[in-house]
Amino acid sequence: MDLLRFVPMLPQPPEFDVVIRRASSILDTHKLILDDRNDIISTNKFKNCDEEPKSIHIVPNPLCPERAMVSVPLFPCHERQEGYFHTSSRLLFKEEGDGFSYVYLDMESDGTKSRVHIYMLQGGVWCVHASATTQLPCQPLKLNTLLADNKIYMEATLSEILVLDLIALSFSTFHLPQGLLIGDHGTMLSRADDDTGVYLIHLEEARLCIWLRTGDNWLLVDTICFHEMCAQLGMSDITNWLFINQVGGNAEFLFLQMGHCLVYVGIKCRKLCKVLTSKDQWWGRIHPCMMIWPPTFPALKNDPPRFVFCPLGDVPIPCFCVTTL
């Protein structure tokens, strides 16, 4: 059974059907998503669960086939020091010009302090970039790891975030807004568009708070009460058993699991809609993909102008990949 499905969010323009079919076929043989970042998906490609993958495949955006798939070698391994154990590892993407560079983060701990090994992909080979140690146990289990502006943000404690500066190779920590704790499926980070700050999205019961961290300060930029939102939109109150599944870039949208429903929430446009339902109450992880519709094309020389009417205008069309357990 496939672990990965590509799901369009309805309604979609009829012209989008071909794009959806092509995107689905691209992911047909990619059974396990490892990571994603703003439409970029990295996967293992294999025919069955017993086969050992030989490479990792980076799909820049399944909705945009002109962005070719990239294959990278399997993640590097290193011999751990005595007394240390593995705590987490992540593949992260960093935008550089028109492309991306790839950073692999491997963390180990001895229970009192943590050591981070950083690798960068150069010439098709994983090369050691640096190693750094912090006097914190750091066993990130609840908060997503984020790379923004050459800094890696990760969970340090339930009330602190650890920052690793890739340029200075130094650690620092800062506290969450007063009174907040990182909760199971209730807290996520999102990078700001200009990479100068990070958003903290925190869900407690039916109340969502969006905080922006710039410099040394937290700014509360938005709050949403889902009880009120459901009432304003004339929807039945589906706020039982809430948790955050995925957050979009710039904190513009998120996917919530509400009981048996998977719900898309447009934070800035105050949009709320059910996108999937299940009897199992578990969707695995959501991986959002976006594209602009209608597409824009370069002007052709010696070609008369042609006009096409599209009621949607130049708007992002959301889709998502879902891993089912």
ABEGO torsion letter per residue (X at the ends): XBABBBBBBOBBBAAAAAAAAAAAAAAAABABBABBBGGBBBBBBBABAABBBABBBBBABAABAABBBBBBBBBBBBBBBBGBBBABBBBBBBBBEABBBBBBBBBBBAGABBBBBBBBBBGGBBBBABBBBBBBAGBBAABBBBBBGGBBBBBABAABBBBBBAAAGBBBBBBBBBGBBBBBGABBBBBBAAGABBBBBBBBEABBBBBBBBEABBBBABBBBAAAAAAAAGBBBAABGBBBABBBBGGABBBBBBEABBBBBBAAAGBBBBABBBAAGBAEBBBBBBBBOBBBBBBBBGBBBBBBBBAAEBBBBBBBBBBBX
